């Protein structure tokens, strides 16, 4: 687990209690709130995702960067701010540290959420779809950082698979090449 002496990570009271009690916690990304759906659908989805996690006896930990701090476990007010926000940063592993240093606000992609969840000690992460190889990636190398981060992070990711707009066979091949085990259901 990460030594948070720098104060970069801020956990909600609910997440802090769950970490201390070693209770099940499920990380949730926040890009769907800022870049996935329009308001109010984005807000409703974020709240419904958290409520679903709670209904299974787990603590939800939606992750975002709020004023330069990696916030793990958002309040409804923080979700509302993200849902209504304009021009918020979409933070991946390449720009996460810069956004923290500039004390900005932004949502975390799958890759950045993996990093934050792992560093704070969360072992399970649920999301809709992951990034992957874009169509034509054999020519332009447009491949999401999600794939590389999945190969480096010891965390269980539950998702619907790669986003439908991607080249799914290439994405699966890259994951296999990186040694990421894929377990499918139905």
C-alpha positions in Angstrom: 0.0 0.0 0.0 1.1 3.5 -0.8 2.6 5.7 2.0 0.5 8.9 1.6 2.8 11.3 3.5 2.6 13.7 0.6 -1.2 13.9 1.0 -1.9 13.3 -2.7 -4.5 10.7 -1.9 -7.6 11.7 -0.1 -10.1 8.9 0.9 -13.7 9.6 1.8 -14.7 8.6 5.4 -16.6 5.6 3.9 -13.6 4.3 2.0 -11.3 5.0 4.9 -13.4 2.9 7.2 -13.6 0.1 4.7 -9.8 0.1 4.2 -9.3 0.0 8.0 -11.8 -2.8 8.4 -10.4 -4.7 5.3 -14.0 -4.7 3.9 -14.6 -5.2 0.2 -14.2 -2.0 -1.9 -14.9 -1.6 -5.6 -13.1 1.2 -7.5 -15.0 3.0 -10.1 -13.6 5.3 -12.8 -15.0 8.8 -13.3 -14.4 9.4 -17.1 -17.9 8.2 -17.8 -19.1 11.1 -15.7 -17.2 13.8 -17.5 -16.8 12.4 -21.0 -19.2 9.5 -21.5 -22.7 10.8 -21.1 -24.5 14.2 -21.0 -25.9 15.6 -17.8 -28.1 14.4 -16.0 -27.6 10.9 -17.4 -23.9 10.9 -16.3 -24.8 11.9 -12.7 -27.6 9.2 -12.6 -25.3 6.5 -13.9 -22.6 7.4 -11.4 -25.0 7.3 -8.4 -26.6 4.1 -9.7 -23.2 2.4 -10.1 -22.3 3.3 -6.5 -25.7 2.2 -5.2 -25.3 -1.2 -7.1 -21.9 -1.7 -5.4 -23.4 -1.0 -2.0 -26.3 -3.4 -2.7 -23.8 -6.2 -2.8 -22.3 -5.2 0.6 -19.2 -3.5 -0.9 -18.0 0.1 -0.6 -17.9 2.1 -3.8 -14.8 4.2 -4.4 -15.3 6.5 -7.4 -11.9 8.1 -8.2 -11.2 11.5 -9.6 -8.7 14.3 -9.2 -10.2 17.2 -7.3 -8.0 20.3 -7.0 -4.8 18.4 -7.4 -5.7 15.6 -5.0 -6.6 12.0 -6.0 -10.0 11.7 -4.3 -11.0 8.1 -3.7 -14.7 7.9 -2.8 -16.6 11.0 -4.0 -19.4 12.8 -2.4 -22.7 13.4 -4.3 -21.6 17.0 -4.5 -18.3 16.1 -6.1 -20.1 13.8 -8.6 -22.4 16.7 -9.4 -19.5 19.0 -10.0 -17.9 16.5 -12.4 -21.2 15.8 -14.1 -21.9 19.5 -14.8 -18.3 20.5 -15.4 -17.1 21.9 -18.7 -13.7 21.2 -20.2 -12.5 19.0 -17.4 -9.4 16.9 -18.0 -9.6 13.3 -19.0 -6.7 11.9 -16.9 -4.7 8.8 -17.9 -1.3 7.7 -16.8 0.5 10.2 -19.1 -1.1 13.3 -17.7 -2.2 12.3 -14.1 0.9 13.7 -12.4 0.9 16.9 -14.3 -2.8 17.5 -13.3 -2.0 16.8 -9.7 1.0 19.2 -9.8 -1.2 22.0 -11.4 -3.9 21.3 -8.8 -6.4 20.7 -11.5 -9.7 18.8 -11.6 -10.4 15.9 -13.9 -11.7 12.4 -14.3 -9.7 9.2 -14.2 -9.6 6.8 -17.1 -9.3 3.1 -16.6 -5.5 3.3 -16.6 -5.4 6.1 -14.0 -8.0 4.5 -11.9 -6.0 1.2 -11.9 -3.0 3.1 -10.6 -4.8 5.0 -7.8 -6.9 2.0 -6.7 -3.8 -0.2 -6.5 -1.7 2.3 -4.7 -4.3 2.8 -2.0 -4.9 -1.0 -1.6 -8.1 -1.6 -3.5 -8.1 -5.0 -5.2 -11.3 -4.8 -7.3 -12.3 -2.3 -10.0 -15.5 -2.4 -12.1 -16.2 -0.4 -15.2 -18.2 -0.6 -18.4 -15.6 -1.0 -21.1 -11.9 -0.7 -21.4 -9.8 1.1 -24.0 -7.8 -0.8 -26.4 -6.5 -0.9 -30.0 -8.3 1.6 -32.2 -9.1 0.6 -35.8 -6.1 1.3 -37.9 -3.7 1.0 -34.9 -1.3 -1.1 -37.0 -0.6 2.1 -38.9 -0.9 4.8 -36.2 -0.3 2.9 -32.9 -3.4 4.4 -31.4 -3.6 2.0 -28.4 -5.1 2.9 -25.0 -2.8 3.1 -22.0 -5.4 0.9 -20.3 -3.9 -2.2 -21.8 -0.3 -1.6 -20.7 -1.5 -0.6 -17.2 -3.6 -3.7 -16.9 -0.4 -5.7 -17.5 1.4 -3.9 -14.6 -1.3 -3.6 -12.0 -2.3 -6.4 -9.6 -6.0 -5.7 -9.5 -9.1 -7.6 -10.5 -11.0 -5.7 -13.3 -14.6 -6.6 -14.0 -15.9 -5.1 -17.2 -17.9 -5.7 -20.3 -14.7 -6.0 -22.4 -13.2 -3.5 -24.8 -15.4 -0.7 -26.0 -17.4 -1.6 -29.2 -15.8 1.1 -31.3 -12.4 -0.5 -30.9 -10.7 -3.3 -32.9 -11.7 -6.0 -30.4 -9.6 -8.9 -31.9 -6.5 -6.7 -31.9 -7.2 -5.6 -28.3 -7.6 -9.2 -27.1 -4.3 -10.1 -28.9 -2.5 -7.2 -27.2 -3.8 -8.2 -23.8 -2.7 -11.8 -24.4 0.8 -10.6 -25.6 1.1 -8.5 -22.4 0.2 -11.5 -20.3 -3.1 -10.2 -19.0 -5.4 -13.1 -18.2 -8.9 -12.8 -19.7 -11.7 -14.7 -18.1 -15.0 -14.5 -19.9 -18.5 -15.3 -18.7 -21.2 -16.3 -21.3 
